[in-house]
Amino acid sequence: MAETGFHIVVSEFVPPGTLEHLTPLGTVVYEPGLAQDREALEEAVARAHGLVVRNRTLVDAALLARAPHLRVVGRLGAGLDNMDVPACRHRGVQVVYSPWGNAASVAEHTVALALALAKRLRAADAMARSSRWDRGALLGTELRGKTWGIVGFGTVGRLVAEAARCLGMHCITHHPRKHAGHPDLITAGVDWVAEEQLWATAHIISIHLPLRPDTLHYVNARRLAPVRTGALLVNTSRGGVVDEAALLAALTSGRLAGAALDVREHEPPPQPDPLAALDQVILTPHTAGLTEEAQERVGRQVAEDVGRVLRGLPPLHPAPR
Protein backbone atom coordinates (compact mmCIF):
# COMPACT_ATOMS: atom_id res chain seq x y z
CA MET A 1 0.00 0.00 0.00
CA ALA A 2 1.29 3.48 -0.88
CA GLU A 3 2.19 5.75 1.99
CA THR A 4 -0.76 8.01 1.17
CA GLY A 5 -3.34 5.29 0.50
CA PHE A 6 -4.69 4.90 4.00
CA HIS A 7 -8.32 5.19 5.09
CA ILE A 8 -8.75 7.18 8.31
CA VAL A 9 -11.99 7.77 10.21
CA VAL A 10 -12.39 10.76 12.54
CA SER A 11 -15.41 10.16 14.77
CA GLU A 12 -15.60 13.39 16.80
CA PHE A 13 -15.24 17.12 16.38
CA VAL A 14 -11.74 18.33 15.54
CA PRO A 15 -10.51 21.77 14.47
CA PRO A 16 -9.64 22.19 10.78
CA GLY A 17 -5.93 22.10 11.55
CA THR A 18 -6.13 18.52 12.75
CA LEU A 19 -7.72 17.41 9.48
CA GLU A 20 -4.97 19.22 7.60
CA HIS A 21 -2.39 17.13 9.46
CA LEU A 22 -4.22 13.92 8.57
CA THR A 23 -5.13 14.47 4.91
CA PRO A 24 -1.63 13.78 3.53
CA LEU A 25 -2.01 10.20 4.79
CA GLY A 26 -4.87 9.34 2.46
CA THR A 27 -8.67 9.42 2.62
CA VAL A 28 -10.04 11.06 5.75
CA VAL A 29 -13.68 10.41 6.63
CA TYR A 30 -14.71 13.14 9.03
CA GLU A 31 -18.05 12.40 10.69
CA PRO A 32 -18.13 14.04 14.15
CA GLY A 33 -21.49 12.48 15.01
CA LEU A 34 -20.23 8.91 14.90
CA ALA A 35 -19.45 8.90 18.61
CA GLN A 36 -23.21 9.01 19.29
CA ASP A 37 -24.20 6.51 16.59
CA ARG A 38 -22.67 3.14 17.35
CA GLU A 39 -24.15 1.37 14.33
CA ALA A 40 -22.82 4.01 11.94
CA LEU A 41 -19.46 3.97 13.71
CA GLU A 42 -19.15 0.22 13.27
CA GLU A 43 -19.97 0.57 9.58
CA ALA A 44 -17.46 3.39 9.16
CA VAL A 45 -14.51 1.53 10.71
CA ALA A 46 -14.97 -1.53 8.49
CA ARG A 47 -12.52 -0.05 5.95
CA ALA A 48 -10.42 2.02 8.34
CA HIS A 49 -6.68 1.67 8.78
CA GLY A 50 -6.71 4.48 11.33
CA LEU A 51 -9.31 5.83 13.77
CA VAL A 52 -9.03 9.23 15.47
CA VAL A 53 -11.21 9.94 18.50
CA ARG A 54 -11.62 12.25 21.46
CA ASN A 55 -13.23 11.11 24.70
CA ARG A 56 -16.76 10.09 23.63
CA THR A 57 -16.00 7.28 21.21
CA LEU A 58 -15.88 3.94 23.01
CA VAL A 59 -13.12 1.86 21.49
CA ASP A 60 -13.73 -1.64 22.82
CA ALA A 61 -13.34 -5.23 21.67
CA ALA A 62 -16.70 -5.19 19.89
CA LEU A 63 -15.72 -2.18 17.79
CA LEU A 64 -12.31 -3.66 17.03
CA ALA A 65 -14.00 -6.81 15.77
CA ARG A 66 -15.75 -4.68 13.11
CA ALA A 67 -12.46 -3.12 11.98
CA PRO A 68 -10.33 -5.87 10.41
CA HIS A 69 -7.89 -3.45 8.76
CA LEU A 70 -7.38 -1.16 11.75
CA ARG A 71 -3.76 -0.55 12.68
CA VAL A 72 -3.84 2.51 14.90
CA VAL A 73 -6.21 4.52 17.10
CA GLY A 74 -5.25 8.12 17.81
CA ARG A 75 -6.67 9.68 20.97
CA LEU A 76 -6.81 13.47 20.76
CA GLY A 77 -5.90 14.17 24.37
CA ALA A 78 -4.33 12.62 27.43
CA GLY A 79 -7.15 10.49 28.88
CA LEU A 80 -7.49 6.86 27.83
CA ASP A 81 -10.56 5.86 29.85
CA ASN A 82 -12.68 5.42 26.70
CA MET A 83 -10.10 3.05 25.22
CA ASP A 84 -9.75 -0.66 25.89
CA VAL A 85 -6.00 -0.54 25.45
CA PRO A 86 -5.42 -4.25 26.25
CA ALA A 87 -8.04 -5.24 23.66
CA CYS A 88 -6.29 -3.04 21.11
CA ARG A 89 -2.95 -4.65 21.86
CA HIS A 90 -4.52 -8.11 21.60
CA ARG A 91 -5.71 -7.22 18.10
CA GLY A 92 -2.36 -5.69 17.14
CA VAL A 93 -3.78 -2.15 17.08
CA GLN A 94 -1.45 0.56 18.34
CA VAL A 95 -2.93 3.29 20.55
CA VAL A 96 -1.31 6.71 20.41
CA TYR A 97 -2.24 9.82 22.33
CA SER A 98 -1.08 13.28 23.39
CA PRO A 99 0.04 13.08 27.01
CA TRP A 100 0.97 16.75 27.39
CA GLY A 101 -0.30 18.64 24.34
CA ASN A 102 -3.12 20.43 26.18
CA ALA A 103 -1.50 20.51 29.62
CA ALA A 104 -0.83 24.26 29.66
CA SER A 105 -4.42 25.04 28.67
CA VAL A 106 -5.86 22.68 31.28
CA ALA A 107 -3.62 24.16 33.97
CA GLU A 108 -4.64 27.71 33.04
CA HIS A 109 -8.31 26.71 33.14
CA THR A 110 -7.80 25.16 36.56
CA VAL A 111 -6.30 28.36 37.93
CA ALA A 112 -9.00 30.47 36.27
CA LEU A 113 -11.73 28.41 37.92
CA ALA A 114 -10.05 28.64 41.31
CA LEU A 115 -9.77 32.41 41.00
CA ALA A 116 -13.40 32.68 39.88
CA LEU A 117 -14.50 30.73 42.93
CA ALA A 118 -12.36 32.71 45.37
CA LYS A 119 -13.46 36.06 43.93
CA ARG A 120 -17.08 34.93 43.51
CA LEU A 121 -17.09 36.04 39.90
CA ARG A 122 -20.17 34.02 38.89
CA ALA A 123 -22.36 35.77 41.45
CA ALA A 124 -20.72 39.14 40.81
CA ASP A 125 -21.35 38.92 37.07
CA ALA A 126 -25.01 37.99 37.61
CA MET A 127 -25.44 40.86 40.07
CA ALA A 128 -23.89 43.44 37.76
CA ARG A 129 -25.95 42.25 34.79
CA SER A 130 -29.14 42.67 36.79
CA SER A 131 -28.14 46.24 37.79
CA ARG A 132 -27.86 45.26 41.44
CA TRP A 133 -24.92 46.69 43.35
CA ASP A 134 -25.00 44.88 46.68
CA ARG A 135 -21.23 44.75 47.04
CA GLY A 136 -21.33 43.66 50.66
CA ALA A 137 -22.92 40.35 49.68
CA LEU A 138 -19.92 39.39 47.56
CA LEU A 139 -17.08 39.13 50.02
CA GLY A 140 -14.33 37.07 48.39
CA THR A 141 -11.02 35.73 49.62
CA GLU A 142 -7.34 36.30 48.79
CA LEU A 143 -5.18 33.43 47.57
CA ARG A 144 -1.83 34.85 48.68
CA GLY A 145 -0.60 33.02 51.72
CA LYS A 146 -3.12 30.20 51.31
CA THR A 147 -2.38 26.50 50.63
CA TRP A 148 -3.13 24.81 47.30
CA GLY A 149 -3.48 21.03 47.45
CA ILE A 150 -2.67 19.27 44.18
CA VAL A 151 -3.99 15.72 43.88
CA GLY A 152 -1.88 14.01 41.23
CA PHE A 153 1.40 15.59 40.18
CA GLY A 154 1.86 15.04 36.46
CA THR A 155 2.41 17.74 33.85
CA VAL A 156 -0.82 19.60 34.60
CA GLY A 157 -0.28 19.45 38.34
CA ARG A 158 3.24 20.84 37.94
CA LEU A 159 2.01 23.75 35.81
CA VAL A 160 -0.75 24.51 38.31
CA ALA A 161 1.87 24.59 41.04
CA GLU A 162 3.97 27.08 39.05
CA ALA A 163 1.00 29.42 38.70
CA ALA A 164 -0.11 29.01 42.30
CA ARG A 165 3.36 29.82 43.60
CA CYS A 166 3.37 32.97 41.45
CA LEU A 167 0.22 33.96 43.34
CA GLY A 168 2.10 33.60 46.61
CA MET A 169 0.55 30.29 47.61
CA HIS A 170 2.07 27.32 49.40
CA CYS A 171 1.66 24.15 47.33
CA ILE A 172 1.31 20.64 48.67
CA THR A 173 0.63 17.40 46.85
CA HIS A 174 -0.12 13.78 47.40
CA HIS A 175 0.97 11.35 44.71
CA PRO A 176 1.34 7.60 45.32
CA ARG A 177 4.52 7.38 43.22
CA LYS A 178 6.15 10.68 44.16
CA HIS A 179 7.14 11.05 47.78
CA ALA A 180 9.04 13.63 49.80
CA GLY A 181 12.38 14.33 48.18
CA HIS A 182 11.27 13.39 44.65
CA PRO A 183 13.18 15.56 42.15
CA ASP A 184 9.97 16.74 40.45
CA LEU A 185 8.64 18.08 43.75
CA ILE A 186 11.91 19.69 44.77
CA THR A 187 12.22 21.43 41.40
CA ALA A 188 8.63 22.69 41.60
CA GLY A 189 8.95 23.81 45.24
CA VAL A 190 6.03 21.62 46.27
CA ASP A 191 5.77 19.73 49.55
CA TRP A 192 4.63 16.12 49.61
CA VAL A 193 2.14 15.39 52.39
CA ALA A 194 0.05 12.45 53.48
CA GLU A 195 -3.35 12.21 51.80
CA GLU A 196 -5.22 13.00 55.00
CA GLN A 197 -3.15 16.14 55.60
CA LEU A 198 -3.81 17.47 52.12
CA TRP A 199 -7.58 17.17 52.46
CA ALA A 200 -7.60 18.65 55.95
CA THR A 201 -5.31 21.65 55.38
CA ALA A 202 -5.62 22.89 51.78
CA HIS A 203 -7.69 25.98 51.02
CA ILE A 204 -7.95 24.96 47.35
CA ILE A 205 -7.86 21.35 46.19
CA SER A 206 -7.46 20.61 42.49
CA ILE A 207 -7.77 17.14 40.98
CA HIS A 208 -5.40 15.91 38.27
CA LEU A 209 -5.97 12.16 38.08
CA PRO A 210 -6.69 9.77 35.21
CA LEU A 211 -9.90 7.77 35.43
CA ARG A 212 -9.10 4.16 36.28
CA PRO A 213 -10.83 1.57 38.46
CA ASP A 214 -8.75 2.69 41.43
CA THR A 215 -9.58 6.40 40.94
CA LEU A 216 -13.33 6.04 40.28
CA HIS A 217 -15.05 8.25 42.89
CA TYR A 218 -11.68 9.05 44.47
CA VAL A 219 -13.27 12.29 45.71
CA ASN A 220 -15.85 10.77 48.02
CA ALA A 221 -17.55 11.38 51.35
CA ARG A 222 -14.61 10.03 53.32
CA ARG A 223 -12.09 12.36 51.72
CA LEU A 224 -14.41 15.36 51.83
CA ALA A 225 -15.29 14.90 55.49
CA PRO A 226 -12.18 16.58 57.00
CA VAL A 227 -11.90 19.58 54.64
CA ARG A 228 -11.38 22.92 56.32
CA THR A 229 -14.13 25.52 56.43
CA GLY A 230 -14.07 27.64 53.27
CA ALA A 231 -12.21 25.09 51.14
CA LEU A 232 -12.73 25.08 47.36
CA LEU A 233 -12.55 22.11 44.97
CA VAL A 234 -11.62 22.22 41.27
CA ASN A 235 -11.76 19.23 38.93
CA THR A 236 -10.45 19.47 35.36
CA SER A 237 -9.35 15.83 35.04
CA ARG A 238 -12.16 13.28 34.59
CA GLY A 239 -15.70 13.50 35.86
CA GLY A 240 -15.81 9.97 37.23
CA VAL A 241 -13.05 10.80 39.68
CA VAL A 242 -15.64 12.74 41.72
CA ASP A 243 -18.59 11.15 43.48
CA GLU A 244 -21.09 13.87 42.60
CA ALA A 245 -23.58 12.83 45.29
CA ALA A 246 -20.88 13.20 47.94
CA LEU A 247 -19.81 16.53 46.45
CA LEU A 248 -23.40 17.81 46.51
CA ALA A 249 -23.72 16.80 50.16
CA ALA A 250 -20.46 18.56 51.07
CA LEU A 251 -21.58 21.74 49.32
CA THR A 252 -25.11 21.87 50.71
CA SER A 253 -23.88 21.14 54.24
CA GLY A 254 -21.30 23.91 54.03
CA ARG A 255 -18.27 21.64 54.42
CA LEU A 256 -17.10 22.91 51.03
CA ALA A 257 -17.51 26.60 50.21
CA GLY A 258 -17.51 26.07 46.48
CA ALA A 259 -16.60 23.79 43.59
CA ALA A 260 -15.75 24.21 39.91
CA LEU A 261 -16.11 21.31 37.50
CA ASP A 262 -15.02 21.21 33.89
CA VAL A 263 -15.81 17.49 33.64
CA ARG A 264 -18.79 15.41 34.76
CA GLU A 265 -19.36 11.72 35.32
CA HIS A 266 -21.98 11.79 32.56
CA GLU A 267 -21.54 14.37 29.80
CA PRO A 268 -23.89 16.09 29.46
CA PRO A 269 -25.29 15.31 32.94
CA PRO A 270 -28.88 14.13 33.38
CA GLN A 271 -31.44 16.86 34.02
CA PRO A 272 -32.35 18.30 36.41
CA ASP A 273 -28.76 18.75 37.53
CA PRO A 274 -28.64 19.54 41.28
CA LEU A 275 -25.08 20.87 41.09
CA ALA A 276 -26.12 23.40 38.45
CA ALA A 277 -28.68 24.84 40.86
CA LEU A 278 -26.05 25.86 43.42
CA ASP A 279 -24.72 29.43 43.36
CA GLN A 280 -21.37 28.30 44.77
CA VAL A 281 -20.71 25.97 41.82
CA ILE A 282 -19.10 26.92 38.50
CA LEU A 283 -19.54 24.53 35.58
CA THR A 284 -17.81 24.48 32.20
CA PRO A 285 -18.57 21.87 29.49
CA HIS A 286 -15.24 20.00 29.28
CA THR A 287 -13.46 22.92 27.65
CA ALA A 288 -10.27 23.17 29.70
CA GLY A 289 -8.10 21.90 26.86
CA LEU A 290 -10.00 23.62 24.06
CA THR A 291 -7.67 26.42 23.06
CA GLU A 292 -6.29 27.08 19.61
CA GLU A 293 -2.76 26.42 20.73
CA ALA A 294 -3.52 23.19 22.57
CA GLN A 295 -5.63 21.76 19.76
CA GLU A 296 -2.89 22.52 17.26
CA ARG A 297 -0.30 20.70 19.38
CA VAL A 298 -2.57 17.75 20.10
CA GLY A 299 -3.67 17.38 16.48
CA ARG A 300 -0.12 17.59 15.20
CA GLN A 301 1.21 15.07 17.73
CA VAL A 302 -1.53 12.52 17.17
CA ALA A 303 -1.55 12.87 13.36
CA GLU A 304 2.22 12.44 13.29
CA ASP A 305 2.00 9.26 15.34
CA VAL A 306 -0.91 7.89 13.31
CA GLY A 307 1.22 8.41 10.21
CA ARG A 308 4.27 6.81 11.80
CA VAL A 309 2.36 3.68 12.76
CA LEU A 310 0.72 3.35 9.34
CA ARG A 311 4.15 3.65 7.71
CA GLY A 312 5.63 0.98 9.95
CA LEU A 313 7.52 3.29 12.32
CA PRO A 314 7.34 3.28 16.13
CA PRO A 315 5.10 6.02 17.58
CA LEU A 316 6.54 8.83 19.64
CA HIS A 317 3.66 8.80 22.14
CA PRO A 318 2.28 5.28 22.56
CA ALA A 319 -0.29 4.54 25.25
CA PRO A 320 1.48 3.44 28.44
CA ARG A 321 1.51 -0.21 29.38
C-alpha positions in Angstrom: 0.0 0.0 0.0 1.3 3.5 -0.9 2.2 5.8 2.0 -0.8 8.0 1.2 -3.3 5.3 0.5 -4.7 4.9 4.0 -8.3 5.2 5.1 -8.8 7.2 8.3 -12.0 7.8 10.2 -12.4 10.8 12.5 -15.4 10.2 14.8 -15.6 13.4 16.8 -15.2 17.1 16.4 -11.7 18.3 15.5 -10.5 21.8 14.5 -9.6 22.2 10.8 -5.9 22.1 11.5 -6.1 18.5 12.8 -7.7 17.4 9.5 -5.0 19.2 7.6 -2.4 17.1 9.5 -4.2 13.9 8.6 -5.1 14.5 4.9 -1.6 13.8 3.5 -2.0 10.2 4.8 -4.9 9.3 2.5 -8.7 9.4 2.6 -10.0 11.1 5.7 -13.7 10.4 6.6 -14.7 13.1 9.0 -18.1 12.4 10.7 -18.1 14.0 14.1 -21.5 12.5 15.0 -20.2 8.9 14.9 -19.4 8.9 18.6 -23.2 9.0 19.3 -24.2 6.5 16.6 -22.7 3.1 17.4 -24.1 1.4 14.3 -22.8 4.0 11.9 -19.5 4.0 13.7 -19.1 0.2 13.3 -20.0 0.6 9.6 -17.5 3.4 9.2 -14.5 1.5 10.7 -15.0 -1.5 8.5 -12.5 -0.1 6.0 -10.4 2.0 8.3 -6.7 1.7 8.8 -6.7 4.5 11.3 -9.3 5.8 13.8 -9.0 9.2 15.5 -11.2 9.9 18.5 -11.6 12.3 21.5 -13.2 11.1 24.7 -16.8 10.1 23.6 -16.0 7.3 21.2 -15.9 3.9 23.0 -13.1 1.9 21.5 -13.7 -1.6 22.8 -13.3 -5.2 21.7 -16.7 -5.2 19.9 -15.7 -2.2 17.8 -12.3 -3.7 17.0 -14.0 -6.8 15.8 -15.7 -4.7 13.1 -12.5 -3.1 12.0 -10.3 -5.9 10.4 -7.9 -3.4 8.8 -7.4 -1.2 11.7 -3.8 -0.6 12.7 -3.8 2.5 14.9 -6.2 4.5 17.1 -5.2 8.1 17.8 -6.7 9.7 21.0 -6.8 13.5 20.8 -5.9 14.2 24.4 -4.3 12.6 27.4 -7.2 10.5 28.9 -7.5 6.9 27.8 -10.6 5.9 29.9 -12.7 5.4 26.7 -10.1 3.1 25.2 -9.8 -0.7 25.9 -6.0 -0.5 25.4 -5.4 -4.2 26.3 -8.0 -5.2 23.7 -6.3 -3.0 21.1 -2.9 -4.7 21.9 -4.5 -8.1 21.6 -5.7 -7.2 18.1 -2.4 -5.7 17.1 -3.8 -2.2 17.1 -1.4 0.6 18.3 -2.9 3.3 20.5 -1.3 6.7 20.4 -2.2 9.8 22.3 -1.1 13.3 23.4 0.0 13.1 27.0 1.0 16.8 27.4 -0.3 18.6 24.3 -3.1 20.4 26.2 -1.5 20.5 29.6 -0.8 24.3 29.7 -4.4 25.0 28.7 -5.9 22.7 31.3 -3.6 24.2 34.0 -4.6 27.7 33.0 -8.3 26.7 33.1 -7.8 25.2 36.6 -6.3 28.4 37.9 -9.0 30.5 36.3 -11.7 28.4 37.9 -10.0 28.6 41.3 -9.8 32.4 41.0 -13.4 32.7 39.9 -14.5 30.7 42.9 -12.4 32.7 45.4 -13.5 36.1 43.9 -17.1 34.9 43.5 -17.1 36.0 39.9 -20.2 34.0 38.9 -22.4 35.8 41.5 -20.7 39.1 40.8 -21.3 38.9 37.1 -25.0 38.0 37.6 -25.4 40.9 40.1 -23.9 43.4 37.8 -26.0 42.2 34.8 -29.1 42.7 36.8 -28.1 46.2 37.8 -27.9 45.3 41.4 -24.9 46.7 43.3 -25.0 44.9 46.7 -21.2 44.8 47.0 -21.3 43.7 50.7 -22.9 40.4 49.7 -19.9 39.4 47.6 -17.1 39.1 50.0 -14.3 37.1 48.4 -11.0 35.7 49.6 -7.3 36.3 48.8 -5.2 33.4 47.6 -1.8 34.9 48.7 -0.6 33.0 51.7 -3.1 30.2 51.3 -2.4 26.5 50.6 -3.1 24.8 47.3 -3.5 21.0 47.5 -2.7 19.3 44.2 -4.0 15.7 43.9 -1.9 14.0 41.2 1.4 15.6 40.2 1.9 15.0 36.5 2.4 17.7 33.8 -0.8 19.6 34.6 -0.3 19.5 38.3 3.2 20.8 37.9 2.0 23.8 35.8 -0.7 24.5 38.3 1.9 24.6 41.0 4.0 27.1 39.0 1.0 29.4 38.7 -0.1 29.0 42.3 3.4 29.8 43.6 3.4 33.0 41.5 0.2 34.0 43.3 2.1 33.6 46.6 0.6 30.3 47.6 2.1 27.3 49.4 1.7 24.2 47.3 1.3 20.6 48.7 0.6 17.4 46.8 -0.1 13.8 47.4 1.0 11.4 44.7 1.3 7.6 45.3 4.5 7.4 43.2 6.1 10.7 44.2 7.1 11.0 47.8 9.0 13.6 49.8 12.4 14.3 48.2 11.3 13.4 44.7 13.2 15.6 42.1 10.0 16.7 40.5 8.6 18.1 43.8 11.9 19.7 44.8 12.2 21.4 41.4 8.6 22.7 41.6 8.9 23.8 45.2 6.0 21.6 46.3 5.8 19.7 49.5 4.6 16.1 49.6 2.1 15.4 52.4 0.0 12.5 53.5 -3.3 12.2 51.8 -5.2 13.0 55.0 -3.1 16.1 55.6 -3.8 17.5 52.1 -7.6 17.2 52.5 -7.6 18.6 56.0 -5.3 21.6 55.4 -5.6 22.9 51.8 -7.7 26.0 51.0 -7.9 25.0 47.4 -7.9 21.3 46.2 -7.5 20.6 42.5 -7.8 17.1 41.0 -5.4 15.9 38.3 -6.0 12.2 38.1 -6.7 9.8 35.2 -9.9 7.8 35.4 -9.1 4.2 36.3 -10.8 1.6 38.5 -8.7 2.7 41.4 -9.6 6.4 40.9 -13.3 6.0 40.3 -15.0 8.3 42.9 -11.7 9.0 44.5 -13.3 12.3 45.7 -15.8 10.8 48.0 -17.6 11.4 51.3 -14.6 10.0 53.3 -12.1 12.4 51.7 -14.4 15.4 51.8 -15.3 14.9 55.5 -12.2 16.6 57.0 -11.9 19.6 54.6 -11.4 22.9 56.3 -14.1 25.5 56.4 -14.1 27.6 53.3 -12.2 25.1 51.1 -12.7 25.1 47.4 -12.6 22.1 45.0 -11.6 22.2 41.3 -11.8 19.2 38.9 -10.5 19.5 35.4 -9.4 15.8 35.0 -12.2 13.3 34.6 -15.7 13.5 35.9 -15.8 10.0 37.2 -13.0 10.8 39.7 -15.6 12.7 41.7 -18.6 11.2 43.5 -21.1 13.9 42.6 -23.6 12.8 45.3 -20.9 13.2 47.9 -19.8 16.5 46.4 -23.4 17.8 46.5 -23.7 16.8 50.2 -20.5 18.6 51.1 -21.6 21.7 49.3 -25.1 21.9 50.7 -23.9 21.1 54.2 -21.3 23.9 54.0 -18.3 21.6 54.4 -17.1 22.9 51.0 -17.5 26.6 50.2 -17.5 26.1 46.5 -16.6 23.8 43.6 -15.8 24.2 39.9 -16.1 21.3 37.5 -15.0 21.2 33.9 -15.8 17.5 33.6 -18.8 15.4 34.8 -19.4 11.7 35.3 -22.0 11.8 32.6 -21.5 14.4 29.8 -23.9 16.1 29.5 -25.3 15.3 32.9 -28.9 14.1 33.4 -31.4 16.9 34.0 -32.3 18.3 36.4 -28.8 18.8 37.5 -28.6 19.5 41.3 -25.1 20.9 41.1 -26.1 23.4 38.4 -28.7 24.8 40.9 -26.0 25.9 43.4 -24.7 29.4 43.4 -21.4 28.3 44.8 -20.7 26.0 41.8 -19.1 26.9 38.5 -19.5 24.5 35.6 -17.8 24.5 32.2 -18.6 21.9 29.5 -15.2 20.0 29.3 -13.5 22.9 27.6 -10.3 23.2 29.7 -8.1 21.9 26.9 -10.0 23.6 24.1 -7.7 26.4 23.1 -6.3 27.1 19.6 -2.8 26.4 20.7 -3.5 23.2 22.6 -5.6 21.8 19.8 -2.9 22.5 17.3 -0.3 20.7 19.4 -2.6 17.7 20.1 -3.7 17.4 16.5 -0.1 17.6 15.2 1.2 15.1 17.7 -1.5 12.5 17.2 -1.5 12.9 13.4 2.2 12.4 13.3 2.0 9.3 15.3 -0.9 7.9 13.3 1.2 8.4 10.2 4.3 6.8 11.8 2.4 3.7 12.8 0.7 3.4 9.3 4.1 3.6 7.7 5.6 1.0 9.9 7.5 3.3 12.3 7.3 3.3 16.1 5.1 6.0 17.6 6.5 8.8 19.6 3.7 8.8 22.1 2.3 5.3 22.6 -0.3 4.5 25.2 1.5 3.4 28.4 1.5 -0.2 29.4 
